[in-house]
Amino acid sequence: MSPISVVALFCEDIRDEVGGTISLIGIFSDNAELPPLVEGTAVMISKLSVYIRINFDADRDLPAPIKYHVIMPDGVRIPAGEINKETIDSARSTKRLGNPIAGLFGRFQMNSLVFAKPGRIVVEVDIDSETYLAGALNFVPHASRT
């Protein structure tokens, strides 16, 4: 079987640039600190963007669609997007230029995330009846600085 690599980067924003490039703004590490939580209240994160990169053997014909979803801290699974056959085939065309690796990307944005307690957001990608863990972002308690 040909290897598949899947990774998700969590960031503040994703911007389309002139010339077809993409800029990722404010990439998070594995843990993001929540503002201080007061018992019985919640905090809101206004925006969280996710960039997904999928690399695979350019000779491999992946079935479409490739779907990705997010699992929220409370366990709710939310569809976040998909990649169609035309896009997969276009990525595979890199083979004729001598590149053995084809690359795909997906992205989505979540707005107004509310946290009553720390938790984890997980992104998974479904490819050819297999689910790949793309990334996870832990929202951790605010560290008191005394």
N, CA, C and O atoms as a GROMACS GRO file, in nm:
protein
  584
    1MET      N    1   0.083  -0.118   0.000
    1MET     CA    2   0.000   0.000   0.000
    1MET      C    3   0.088   0.125   0.000
    1MET      O    4   0.192   0.128   0.066
    2SER      N    5   0.046   0.225  -0.073
    2SER     CA    6   0.118   0.351  -0.079
    2SER      C    7   0.090   0.433   0.046
    2SER      O    8  -0.024   0.439   0.092
    3PRO      N    9   0.195   0.496   0.102
    3PRO     CA   10   0.173   0.575   0.223
    3PRO      C   11   0.093   0.703   0.196
    3PRO      O   12   0.100   0.761   0.087
    4ILE      N   13   0.020   0.743   0.296
    4ILE     CA   14  -0.055   0.869   0.293
    4ILE      C   15  -0.013   0.946   0.417
    4ILE      O   16  -0.006   0.890   0.526
    5SER      N   17   0.014   1.074   0.400
    5SER     CA   18   0.049   1.162   0.511
    5SER      C   19  -0.060   1.267   0.525
    5SER      O   20  -0.098   1.332   0.427
    6VAL      N   21  -0.111   1.284   0.647
    6VAL     CA   22  -0.217   1.381   0.673
    6VAL      C   23  -0.179   1.462   0.796
    6VAL      O   24  -0.143   1.406   0.899
    7VAL      N   25  -0.187   1.595   0.784
    7VAL     CA   26  -0.156   1.681   0.898
    7VAL      C   27  -0.250   1.802   0.897
    7VAL      O   28  -0.283   1.856   0.791
    8ALA      N   29  -0.292   1.842   1.015
    8ALA     CA   30  -0.375   1.962   1.031
    8ALA      C   31  -0.297   2.064   1.114
    8ALA      O   32  -0.237   2.030   1.215
    9LEU      N   33  -0.299   2.187   1.069
    9LEU     CA   34  -0.240   2.298   1.143
    9LEU      C   35  -0.352   2.390   1.188
    9LEU      O   36  -0.436   2.432   1.108
   10PHE      N   37  -0.352   2.421   1.316
   10PHE     CA   38  -0.452   2.510   1.375
   10PHE      C   39  -0.391   2.650   1.378
   10PHE      O   40  -0.277   2.667   1.422
   11CYS      N   41  -0.466   2.750   1.332
   11CYS     CA   42  -0.412   2.885   1.327
   11CYS      C   43  -0.523   2.988   1.345
   11CYS      O   44  -0.642   2.955   1.346
   12GLU      N   45  -0.481   3.112   1.360
   12GLU     CA   46  -0.576   3.221   1.377
   12GLU      C   47  -0.650   3.253   1.248
   12GLU      O   48  -0.769   3.283   1.251
   13ASP      N   49  -0.578   3.247   1.134
   13ASP     CA   50  -0.640   3.284   1.007
   13ASP      C   51  -0.565   3.220   0.892
   13ASP      O   52  -0.447   3.188   0.904
   14ILE      N   53  -0.635   3.203   0.780
   14ILE     CA   54  -0.576   3.155   0.655
   14ILE      C   55  -0.611   3.258   0.549
   14ILE      O   56  -0.728   3.293   0.530
   15ARG      N   57  -0.509   3.306   0.480
   15ARG     CA   58  -0.531   3.411   0.379
   15ARG      C   59  -0.481   3.366   0.242
   15ARG      O   60  -0.373   3.309   0.229
   16ASP      N   61  -0.563   3.394   0.141
   16ASP     CA   62  -0.522   3.373   0.003
   16ASP      C   63  -0.437   3.492  -0.039
   16ASP      O   64  -0.476   3.607  -0.020
   17GLU      N   65  -0.322   3.464  -0.097
   17GLU     CA   66  -0.230   3.569  -0.139
   17GLU      C   67  -0.228   3.578  -0.292
   17GLU      O   68  -0.274   3.488  -0.362
   18VAL      N   69  -0.173   3.688  -0.340
   18VAL     CA   70  -0.155   3.706  -0.484
   18VAL      C   71  -0.061   3.597  -0.534
   18VAL      O   72   0.038   3.564  -0.469
   19GLY      N   73  -0.091   3.542  -0.650
   19GLY     CA   74  -0.005   3.440  -0.707
   19GLY      C   75  -0.042   3.298  -0.666
   19GLY      O   76   0.030   3.204  -0.698
   20GLY      N   77  -0.153   3.283  -0.596
   20GLY     CA   78  -0.200   3.150  -0.561
   20GLY      C   79  -0.142   3.090  -0.435
   20GLY      O   80  -0.168   2.973  -0.406
   21THR      N   81  -0.064   3.166  -0.360
   21THR     CA   82  -0.010   3.112  -0.234
   21THR      C   83  -0.110   3.135  -0.121
   21THR      O   84  -0.205   3.212  -0.134
   22ILE      N   85  -0.085   3.067  -0.010
   22ILE     CA   86  -0.170   3.076   0.108
   22ILE      C   87  -0.082   3.111   0.227
   22ILE      O   88   0.026   3.054   0.243
   23SER      N   89  -0.126   3.203   0.309
   23SER     CA   90  -0.054   3.237   0.433
   23SER      C   91  -0.134   3.187   0.552
   23SER      O   92  -0.254   3.210   0.563
   24LEU      N   93  -0.063   3.119   0.643
   24LEU     CA   94  -0.122   3.077   0.770
   24LEU      C   95  -0.075   3.174   0.875
   24LEU      O   96   0.045   3.194   0.893
   25ILE      N   97  -0.170   3.236   0.944
   25ILE     CA   98  -0.140   3.340   1.041
   25ILE      C   99  -0.160   3.286   1.182
   25ILE      O  100  -0.266   3.231   1.213
   26GLY      N  101  -0.061   3.301   1.267
   26GLY     CA  102  -0.073   3.264   1.408
   26GLY      C  103  -0.093   3.115   1.430
   26GLY      O  104  -0.194   3.075   1.488
   27ILE      N  105   0.000   3.034   1.386
   27ILE     CA  106  -0.010   2.888   1.402
   27ILE      C  107   0.006   2.852   1.550
   27ILE      O  108   0.100   2.897   1.616
   28PHE      N  109  -0.087   2.771   1.600
   28PHE     CA  110  -0.083   2.727   1.740
   28PHE      C  111   0.010   2.608   1.755
   28PHE      O  112   0.030   2.530   1.661
   29SER      N  113   0.066   2.594   1.875
   29SER     CA  114   0.140   2.472   1.908
   29SER      C  115   0.036   2.366   1.947
   29SER      O  116  -0.080   2.379   1.910
   30ASP      N  117   0.074   2.265   2.020
   30ASP     CA  118  -0.019   2.158   2.058
   30ASP      C  119  -0.121   2.202   2.161
   30ASP      O  120  -0.227   2.140   2.175
   31ASN      N  121  -0.091   2.308   2.235
   31ASN     CA  122  -0.179   2.354   2.343
   31ASN      C  123  -0.205   2.504   2.329
   31ASN      O  124  -0.114   2.582   2.300
   32ALA      N  125  -0.329   2.542   2.348
   32ALA     CA  126  -0.367   2.683   2.347
   32ALA      C  127  -0.428   2.716   2.483
   32ALA      O  128  -0.514   2.644   2.534
   33GLU      N  129  -0.382   2.824   2.540
   33GLU     CA  130  -0.428   2.863   2.673
   33GLU      C  131  -0.560   2.940   2.663
   33GLU      O  132  -0.570   3.038   2.589
   34LEU      N  133  -0.658   2.894   2.738
   34LEU     CA  134  -0.786   2.965   2.745
   34LEU      C  135  -0.773   3.086   2.837
   34LEU      O  136  -0.694   3.083   2.931
   35PRO      N  137  -0.850   3.190   2.811
   35PRO     CA  138  -0.855   3.299   2.910
   35PRO      C  139  -0.904   3.243   3.043
   35PRO      O  140  -0.961   3.134   3.047
   36PRO      N  141  -0.881   3.315   3.152
   36PRO     CA  142  -0.926   3.265   3.283
   36PRO      C  143  -1.074   3.228   3.283
   36PRO      O  144  -1.158   3.304   3.235
   37LEU      N  145  -1.103   3.112   3.338
   37LEU     CA  146  -1.242   3.066   3.349
   37LEU      C  147  -1.291   3.087   3.492
   37LEU      O  148  -1.222   3.053   3.588
   38VAL      N  149  -1.409   3.142   3.503
   38VAL     CA  150  -1.474   3.161   3.633
   38VAL      C  151  -1.585   3.058   3.642
   38VAL      O  152  -1.661   3.040   3.547
   39GLU      N  153  -1.596   2.991   3.757
   39GLU     CA  154  -1.698   2.889   3.779
   39GLU      C  155  -1.836   2.936   3.732
   39GLU      O  156  -1.882   3.044   3.770
   40GLY      N  157  -1.901   2.855   3.648
   40GLY     CA  158  -2.035   2.886   3.602
   40GLY      C  159  -2.041   2.976   3.479
   40GLY      O  160  -2.149   3.012   3.433
   41THR      N  161  -1.925   3.015   3.426
   41THR     CA  162  -1.922   3.098   3.306
   41THR      C  163  -1.844   3.028   3.195
   41THR      O  164  -1.790   2.919   3.216
   42ALA      N  165  -1.840   3.090   3.080
   42ALA     CA  166  -1.766   3.033   2.967
   42ALA      C  167  -1.688   3.144   2.898
   42ALA      O  168  -1.715   3.262   2.918
   43VAL      N  169  -1.591   3.105   2.818
   43VAL     CA  170  -1.516   3.200   2.736
   43VAL      C  171  -1.539   3.166   2.590
   43VAL      O  172  -1.570   3.051   2.555
   44MET      N  173  -1.524   3.267   2.504
   44MET     CA  174  -1.545   3.245   2.361
   44MET      C  175  -1.416   3.273   2.285
   44MET      O  176  -1.349   3.374   2.308
   45ILE      N  177  -1.384   3.182   2.195
   45ILE     CA  178  -1.276   3.203   2.099
   45ILE      C  179  -1.345   3.248   1.971
   45ILE      O  180  -1.424   3.172   1.914
   46SER      N  181  -1.318   3.368   1.925
   46SER     CA  182  -1.395   3.423   1.813
   46SER      C  183  -1.372   3.349   1.681
   46SER      O  184  -1.465   3.336   1.601
   47LYS      N  185  -1.249   3.300   1.658
   47LYS     CA  186  -1.222   3.233   1.530
   47LYS      C  187  -1.105   3.137   1.545
   47LYS      O  188  -1.005   3.168   1.610
   48LEU      N  189  -1.120   3.020   1.485
   48LEU     CA  190  -1.012   2.922   1.477
   48LEU      C  191  -1.014   2.865   1.336
   48LEU      O  192  -1.116   2.815   1.289
   49SER      N  193  -0.901   2.873   1.267
   49SER     CA  194  -0.890   2.821   1.132
   49SER      C  195  -0.807   2.694   1.132
   49SER      O  196  -0.717   2.678   1.215
   50VAL      N  197  -0.838   2.603   1.039
   50VAL     CA  198  -0.766   2.476   1.029
   50VAL      C  199  -0.726   2.455   0.884
   50VAL      O  200  -0.809   2.462   0.793
   51TYR      N  201  -0.597   2.427   0.864
   51TYR     CA  202  -0.541   2.395   0.732
   51TYR      C  203  -0.502   2.249   0.734
   51TYR      O  204  -0.428   2.206   0.822
   52ILE      N  205  -0.550   2.172   0.638
   52ILE     CA  206  -0.521   2.029   0.629
   52ILE      C  207  -0.439   2.003   0.504
   52ILE      O  208  -0.474   2.048   0.395
   53ARG      N  209  -0.330   1.931   0.520
   53ARG     CA  210  -0.246   1.895   0.406
   53ARG      C  211  -0.243   1.743   0.397
   53ARG      O  212  -0.220   1.674   0.497
   54ILE      N  213  -0.267   1.690   0.276
   54ILE     CA  214  -0.266   1.546   0.250
   54ILE      C  215  -0.166   1.521   0.138
   54ILE      O  216  -0.180   1.577   0.029
   55ASN      N  217  -0.067   1.438   0.164
   55ASN     CA  218   0.029   1.398   0.062
   55ASN      C  219   0.014   1.248   0.037
   55ASN      O  220  -0.006   1.170   0.130
   56PHE      N  221   0.024   1.207  -0.090
   56PHE     CA  222   0.010   1.066  -0.124
   56PHE      C  223   0.088   1.036  -0.252
   56PHE      O  224   0.125   1.127  -0.326
   57ASP      N  225   0.112   0.908  -0.275
   57ASP     CA  226   0.182   0.862  -0.394
   57ASP      C  227   0.103   0.906  -0.517
   57ASP      O  228  -0.016   0.873  -0.528
   58ALA      N  229   0.166   0.978  -0.609
   58ALA     CA  230   0.098   1.031  -0.726
   58ALA      C  231   0.046   0.921  -0.819
   58ALA      O  232  -0.040   0.947  -0.903
   59ASP      N  233   0.098   0.798  -0.803
   59ASP     CA  234   0.047   0.686  -0.884
   59ASP      C  235  -0.082   0.629  -0.827
   59ASP      O  236  -0.152   0.554  -0.894
   60ARG      N  237  -0.113   0.664  -0.705
   60ARG     CA  238  -0.231   0.608  -0.638
   60ARG      C  239  -0.358   0.686  -0.675
   60ARG      O  240  -0.361   0.808  -0.668
   61ASP      N  241  -0.459   0.614  -0.713
   61ASP     CA  242  -0.588   0.675  -0.746
   61ASP      C  243  -0.678   0.667  -0.622
   61ASP      O  244  -0.736   0.562  -0.593
   62LEU      N  245  -0.689   0.778  -0.550
   62LEU     CA  246  -0.770   0.779  -0.430
   62LEU      C  247  -0.917   0.795  -0.466
   62LEU      O  248  -0.951   0.874  -0.554
   63PRO      N  249  -1.005   0.720  -0.399
   63PRO     CA  250  -1.148   0.739  -0.424
   63PRO      C  251  -1.197   0.871  -0.366
   63PRO      O  252  -1.145   0.920  -0.266
   64ALA      N  253  -1.296   0.926  -0.431
   64ALA     CA  254  -1.353   1.053  -0.385
   64ALA      C  255  -1.492   1.030  -0.331
   64ALA      O  256  -1.556   0.930  -0.365
   65PRO      N  257  -1.540   1.118  -0.248
   65PRO     CA  258  -1.468   1.234  -0.196
   65PRO      C  259  -1.384   1.196  -0.075
   65PRO      O  260  -1.409   1.095  -0.008
   66ILE      N  261  -1.283   1.278  -0.048
   66ILE     CA  262  -1.209   1.271   0.077
   66ILE      C  263  -1.280   1.369   0.170
   66ILE      O  264  -1.294   1.487   0.138
   67LYS      N  265  -1.323   1.320   0.285
   67LYS     CA  266  -1.399   1.405   0.377
   67LYS      C  267  -1.319   1.431   0.504
   67LYS      O  268  -1.242   1.346   0.549
   68TYR      N  269  -1.338   1.549   0.559
   68TYR     CA  270  -1.274   1.579   0.688
   68TYR      C  271  -1.379   1.636   0.783
   68TYR      O  272  -1.477   1.697   0.743
   69HIS      N  273  -1.352   1.612   0.910
   69HIS     CA  274  -1.446   1.654   1.013
   69HIS      C  275  -1.370   1.693   1.140
   69HIS      O  276  -1.252   1.660   1.157
   70VAL      N  277  -1.439   1.763   1.228
   70VAL     CA  278  -1.382   1.804   1.355
   70VAL      C  279  -1.463   1.738   1.466
   70VAL      O  280  -1.585   1.728   1.458
   71ILE      N  281  -1.393   1.695   1.570
   71ILE     CA  282  -1.458   1.640   1.688
   71ILE      C  283  -1.437   1.741   1.800
   71ILE      O  284  -1.324   1.770   1.839
   72MET      N  285  -1.546   1.793   1.850
   72MET     CA  286  -1.542   1.898   1.952
   72MET      C  287  -1.513   1.836   2.090
   72MET      O  288  -1.524   1.714   2.107
   73PRO      N  289  -1.476   1.919   2.188
   73PRO     CA  290  -1.445   1.867   2.322
   73PRO      C  291  -1.558   1.785   2.384
   73PRO      O  292  -1.531   1.697   2.466
   74ASP      N  293  -1.682   1.813   2.348
   74ASP     CA  294  -1.794   1.736   2.404
   74ASP      C  295  -1.823   1.609   2.325
   74ASP      O  296  -1.921   1.539   2.354
   75GLY      N  297  -1.738   1.576   2.225
   75GLY     CA  298  -1.753   1.455   2.147
   75GLY      C  299  -1.838   1.468   2.022
   75GLY      O  300  -1.850   1.373   1.945
   76VAL      N  301  -1.897   1.584   2.001
   76VAL     CA  302  -1.980   1.605   1.882
   76VAL      C  303  -1.890   1.609   1.758
   76VAL      O  304  -1.790   1.681   1.755
   77ARG      N  305  -1.929   1.531   1.657
   77ARG     CA  306  -1.854   1.521   1.530
   77ARG      C  307  -1.923   1.609   1.428
   77ARG      O  308  -2.042   1.591   1.399
   78ILE      N  309  -1.848   1.706   1.372
   78ILE     CA  310  -1.906   1.803   1.278
   78ILE      C  311  -1.834   1.792   1.143
   78ILE      O  312  -1.712   1.809   1.137
   79PRO      N  313  -1.908   1.763   1.034
   79PRO     CA  314  -1.846   1.764   0.902
   79PRO      C  315  -1.787   1.902   0.874
   79PRO      O  316  -1.849   2.004   0.905
   80ALA      N  317  -1.666   1.905   0.815
   80ALA     CA  318  -1.599   2.033   0.793
   80ALA      C  319  -1.566   2.059   0.647
   80ALA      O  320  -1.533   2.172   0.611
   81GLY      N  321  -1.574   1.957   0.562
   81GLY     CA  322  -1.546   1.978   0.420
   81GLY      C  323  -1.510   1.850   0.350
   81GLY      O  324  -1.501   1.743   0.412
   82GLU      N  325  -1.490   1.862   0.220
   82GLU     CA  326  -1.450   1.745   0.140
   82GLU      C  327  -1.373   1.790   0.018
   82GLU      O  328  -1.379   1.906  -0.024
   83ILE      N  329  -1.300   1.694  -0.039
   83ILE     CA  330  -1.221   1.716  -0.160
   83ILE      C  331  -1.277   1.624  -0.267
   83ILE      O  332  -1.290   1.504  -0.245
   84ASN      N  333  -1.310   1.681  -0.383
   84ASN     CA  334  -1.376   1.603  -0.488
   84ASN      C  335  -1.277   1.532  -0.580
   84ASN      O  336  -1.156   1.555  -0.573
   85LYS      N  337  -1.328   1.448  -0.665
   85LYS     CA  338  -1.247   1.365  -0.757
   85LYS      C  339  -1.166   1.451  -0.853
   85LYS      O  340  -1.050   1.420  -0.880
   86GLU      N  341  -1.225   1.557  -0.904
   86GLU     CA  342  -1.154   1.644  -0.998
   86GLU      C  343  -1.029   1.703  -0.934
   86GLU      O  344  -0.924   1.710  -0.997
   87THR      N  345  -1.039   1.744  -0.809
   87THR     CA  346  -0.924   1.801  -0.737
   87THR      C  347  -0.819   1.694  -0.710
   87THR      O  348  -0.699   1.721  -0.721
   88ILE      N  349  -0.862   1.574  -0.674
   88ILE     CA  350  -0.768   1.463  -0.651
   88ILE      C  351  -0.692   1.431  -0.779
   88ILE      O  352  -0.570   1.418  -0.777
   89ASP      N  353  -0.764   1.419  -0.891
   89ASP     CA  354  -0.700   1.389  -1.019
   89ASP      C  355  -0.604   1.499  -1.062
   89ASP      O  356  -0.498   1.472  -1.117
   90SER      N  357  -0.641   1.624  -1.036
   90SER     CA  358  -0.554   1.736  -1.070
   90SER      C  359  -0.424   1.727  -0.990
   90SER      O  360  -0.316   1.753  -1.044
   91ALA      N  361  -0.433   1.692  -0.862
   91ALA     CA  362  -0.313   1.677  -0.779
   91ALA      C  363  -0.224   1.565  -0.830
   91ALA      O  364  -0.101   1.576  -0.829
   92ARG      N  365  -0.285   1.457  -0.876
   92ARG     CA  366  -0.208   1.343  -0.927
   92ARG      C  367  -0.133   1.378  -1.055
   92ARG      O  368  -0.034   1.312  -1.089
   93SER      N  369  -0.178   1.480  -1.128
   93SER     CA  370  -0.114   1.517  -1.255
   93SER      C  371   0.028   1.568  -1.235
   93SER      O  372   0.102   1.581  -1.332
   94THR      N  373   0.067   1.595  -1.111
   94THR     CA  374   0.204   1.637  -1.083
   94THR      C  375   0.305   1.529  -1.123
   94THR      O  376   0.423   1.558  -1.143
   95LYS      N  377   0.258   1.405  -1.134
   95LYS     CA  378   0.344   1.293  -1.172
   95LYS      C  379   0.410   1.318  -1.307
   95LYS      O  380   0.527   1.285  -1.327
   96ARG      N  381   0.335   1.377  -1.401
   96ARG     CA  382   0.392   1.400  -1.535
   96ARG      C  383   0.504   1.504  -1.531
   96ARG      O  384   0.582   1.514  -1.627
   97LEU      N  385   0.515   1.580  -1.423
   97LEU     CA  386   0.624   1.675  -1.407
   97LEU      C  387   0.740   1.615  -1.327
   97LEU      O  388   0.836   1.684  -1.294
   98GLY      N  389   0.729   1.486  -1.296
   98GLY     CA  390   0.836   1.416  -1.227
   98GLY      C  391   0.824   1.412  -1.076
   98GLY      O  392   0.913   1.361  -1.009
   99ASN      N  393   0.716   1.465  -1.021
   99ASN     CA  394   0.701   1.464  -0.876
   99ASN      C  395   0.629   1.336  -0.834
   99ASN      O  396   0.517   1.312  -0.878
  100PRO      N  397   0.690   1.254  -0.749
  100PRO     CA  398   0.625   1.129  -0.707
  100PRO      C  399   0.517   1.149  -0.601
  100PRO      O  400   0.439   1.057  -0.573
  101ILE      N  401   0.512   1.268  -0.542
  101ILE     CA  402   0.417   1.296  -0.434
  101ILE      C  403   0.312   1.395  -0.484
  101ILE      O  404   0.345   1.499  -0.540
  102ALA      N  405   0.186   1.360  -0.462
  102ALA     CA  406   0.076   1.451  -0.492
  102ALA      C  407   0.028   1.514  -0.363
  102ALA      O  408   0.030   1.449  -0.258
  103GLY      N  409  -0.013   1.638  -0.369
  103GLY     CA  410  -0.056   1.709  -0.249
  103GLY      C  411  -0.195   1.769  -0.265
  103GLY      O  412  -0.228   1.826  -0.369
  104LEU      N  413  -0.273   1.756  -0.160
  104LEU     CA  414  -0.406   1.815  -0.153
  104LEU      C  415  -0.413   1.900  -0.028
  104LEU      O  416  -0.338   1.878   0.067
  105PHE      N  417  -0.502   1.997  -0.028
  105PHE     CA  418  -0.525   2.068   0.097
  105PHE      C  419  -0.673   2.100   0.112
  105PHE      O  420  -0.747   2.114   0.015
  106GLY      N  421  -0.711   2.110   0.237
  106GLY     CA  422  -0.845   2.152   0.272
  106GLY      C  423  -0.832   2.253   0.384
  106GLY      O  424  -0.729   2.261   0.452
  107ARG      N  425  -0.934   2.329   0.404
  107ARG     CA  426  -0.932   2.425   0.513
  107ARG      C  427  -1.074   2.458   0.555
  107ARG      O  428  -1.169   2.447   0.477
  108PHE      N  429  -1.086   2.498   0.680
  108PHE     CA  430  -1.215   2.543   0.730
  108PHE      C  431  -1.193   2.635   0.848
  108PHE      O  432  -1.084   2.642   0.905
  109GLN      N  433  -1.298   2.706   0.881
  109GLN     CA  434  -1.292   2.803   0.990
  109GLN      C  435  -1.408   2.778   1.084
  109GLN      O  436  -1.521   2.752   1.040
  110MET      N  437  -1.380   2.785   1.213
  110MET     CA  438  -1.484   2.774   1.316
  110MET      C  439  -1.494   2.908   1.386
  110MET      O  440  -1.393   2.967   1.425
  111ASN      N  441  -1.616   2.957   1.402
  111ASN     CA  442  -1.639   3.086   1.465
  111ASN      C  443  -1.714   3.069   1.596
  111ASN      O  444  -1.794   2.977   1.613
  112SER      N  445  -1.686   3.160   1.687
  112SER     CA  446  -1.758   3.167   1.815
  112SER      C  447  -1.757   3.035   1.891
  112SER      O  448  -1.862   2.983   1.928
  113LEU      N  449  -1.636   2.982   1.915
  113LEU     CA  450  -1.622   2.859   1.994
  113LEU      C  451  -1.636   2.895   2.142
  113LEU      O  452  -1.566   2.983   2.192
  114VAL      N  453  -1.725   2.827   2.211
  114VAL     CA  454  -1.750   2.855   2.352
  114VAL      C  455  -1.696   2.741   2.438
  114VAL      O  456  -1.724   2.624   2.412
  115PHE      N  457  -1.618   2.777   2.539
  115PHE     CA  458  -1.560   2.680   2.631
  115PHE      C  459  -1.603   2.712   2.774
  115PHE      O  460  -1.577   2.821   2.824
  116ALA      N  461  -1.669   2.617   2.838
  116ALA     CA  462  -1.701   2.629   2.980
  116ALA      C  463  -1.592   2.563   3.064
  116ALA      O  464  -1.584   2.585   3.185
  117LYS      N  465  -1.509   2.482   2.999
  117LYS     CA  466  -1.397   2.414   3.065
  117LYS      C  467  -1.295   2.379   2.958
  117LYS      O  468  -1.326   2.382   2.840
  118PRO      N  469  -1.172   2.345   2.999
  118PRO     CA  470  -1.071   2.306   2.902
  118PRO      C  471  -1.116   2.183   2.823
  118PRO      O  472  -1.202   2.108   2.868
  119GLY      N  473  -1.059   2.164   2.706
  119GLY     CA  474  -1.095   2.049   2.624
  119GLY      C  475  -1.007   2.039   2.501
  119GLY      O  476  -0.911   2.115   2.485
  120ARG      N  477  -1.039   1.944   2.415
  120ARG     CA  478  -0.957   1.916   2.298
  120ARG      C  479  -1.043   1.914   2.173
  120ARG      O  480  -1.154   1.861   2.172
  121ILE      N  481  -0.990   1.974   2.066
  121ILE     CA  482  -1.052   1.968   1.934
  121ILE      C  483  -0.965   1.876   1.849
  121ILE      O  484  -0.843   1.892   1.844
  122VAL      N  485  -1.028   1.780   1.781
  122VAL     CA  486  -0.957   1.682   1.698
  122VAL      C  487  -1.007   1.694   1.555
  122VAL      O  488  -1.126   1.712   1.531
  123VAL      N  489  -0.914   1.686   1.459
  123VAL     CA  490  -0.949   1.685   1.318
  123VAL      C  491  -0.910   1.550   1.260
  123VAL      O  492  -0.797   1.504   1.276
  124GLU      N  493  -1.007   1.487   1.191
  124GLU     CA  494  -0.983   1.359   1.125
  124GLU      C  495  -1.018   1.369   0.978
  124GLU      O  496  -1.102   1.450   0.938
  125VAL      N  497  -0.952   1.286   0.897
  125VAL     CA  498  -0.974   1.283   0.753
  125VAL      C  499  -1.008   1.140   0.714
  125VAL      O  500  -0.938   1.046   0.751
  126ASP      N  501  -1.117   1.123   0.638
  126ASP     CA  502  -1.161   0.992   0.590
  126ASP      C  503  -1.117   0.974   0.445
  126ASP      O  504  -1.159   1.048   0.356
  127ILE      N  505  -1.029   0.874   0.423
  127ILE     CA  506  -0.978   0.843   0.290
  127ILE      C  507  -0.992   0.693   0.267
  127ILE      O  508  -0.938   0.613   0.344
  128ASP      N  509  -1.062   0.655   0.162
  128ASP     CA  510  -1.071   0.515   0.122
  128ASP      C  511  -1.106   0.423   0.239
  128ASP      O  512  -1.035   0.325   0.263
  129SER      N  513  -1.210   0.452   0.310
  129SER     CA  514  -1.264   0.375   0.424
  129SER      C  515  -1.170   0.370   0.546
  129SER      O  516  -1.191   0.290   0.637
  130GLU      N  517  -1.068   0.456   0.548
  130GLU     CA  518  -0.982   0.466   0.666
  130GLU      C  519  -0.991   0.608   0.721
  130GLU      O  520  -1.008   0.704   0.646
  131THR      N  521  -0.980   0.619   0.852
  131THR     CA  522  -0.982   0.750   0.917
  131THR      C  523  -0.842   0.781   0.968
  131THR      O  524  -0.782   0.702   1.040
  132TYR      N  525  -0.791   0.898   0.930
  132TYR     CA  526  -0.658   0.943   0.969
  132TYR      C  527  -0.670   1.058   1.069
  132TYR      O  528  -0.746   1.152   1.048
  133LEU      N  529  -0.596   1.049   1.177
  133LEU     CA  530  -0.589   1.158   1.272
  133LEU      C  531  -0.499   1.265   1.211
  133LEU      O  532  -0.380   1.241   1.190
  134ALA      N  533  -0.555   1.382   1.184
  134ALA     CA  534  -0.478   1.489   1.120
  134ALA      C  535  -0.414   1.581   1.223
  134ALA      O  536  -0.304   1.631   1.202
  135GLY      N  537  -0.484   1.603   1.334
  135GLY     CA  538  -0.429   1.692   1.436
  135GLY      C  539  -0.524   1.708   1.553
  135GLY      O  540  -0.642   1.674   1.546
  136ALA      N  541  -0.469   1.759   1.661
  136ALA     CA  542  -0.548   1.786   1.782
  136ALA      C  543  -0.493   1.911   1.848
  136ALA      O  544  -0.372   1.935   1.850
  137LEU      N  545  -0.584   1.990   1.901
  137LEU     CA  546  -0.545   2.111   1.972
  137LEU      C  547  -0.609   2.107   2.110
  137LEU      O  548  -0.732   2.106   2.123
  138ASN      N  549  -0.526   2.106   2.212
  138ASN     CA  550  -0.573   2.109   2.350
  138ASN      C  551  -0.595   2.254   2.393
  138ASN      O  552  -0.507   2.339   2.376
  139PHE      N  553  -0.711   2.281   2.447
  139PHE     CA  554  -0.736   2.409   2.511
  139PHE      C  555  -0.718   2.387   2.660
  139PHE      O  556  -0.798   2.318   2.724
  140VAL      N  557  -0.613   2.446   2.714
  140VAL     CA  558  -0.573   2.420   2.852
  140VAL      C  559  -0.610   2.539   2.942
  140VAL      O  560  -0.631   2.650   2.893
  141PRO      N  561  -0.617   2.515   3.071
  141PRO     CA  562  -0.652   2.623   3.165
  141PRO      C  563  -0.547   2.735   3.160
  141PRO      O  564  -0.429   2.712   3.134
  142HIS      N  565  -0.595   2.853   3.185
  142HIS     CA  566  -0.508   2.969   3.196
  142HIS      C  567  -0.408   2.946   3.309
  142HIS      O  568  -0.447   2.911   3.420
  143ALA      N  569  -0.281   2.966   3.280
  143ALA     CA  570  -0.178   2.950   3.384
  143ALA      C  571  -0.167   3.080   3.462
  143ALA      O  572  -0.143   3.187   3.406
  144SER      N  573  -0.184   3.067   3.591
  144SER     CA  574  -0.173   3.188   3.674
  144SER      C  575  -0.027   3.229   3.682
  144SER      O  576   0.062   3.146   3.698
  145ARG      N  577  -0.005   3.357   3.670
  145ARG     CA  578   0.131   3.410   3.675
  145ARG      C  579   0.141   3.503   3.795
  145ARG      O  580   0.091   3.615   3.795
  146THR      N  581   0.206   3.452   3.897
  146THR     CA  582   0.219   3.534   4.019
  146THR      C  583   0.360   3.576   4.041
  146THR      O  584   0.389   3.645   4.139
   0.00000   0.00000   0.00000
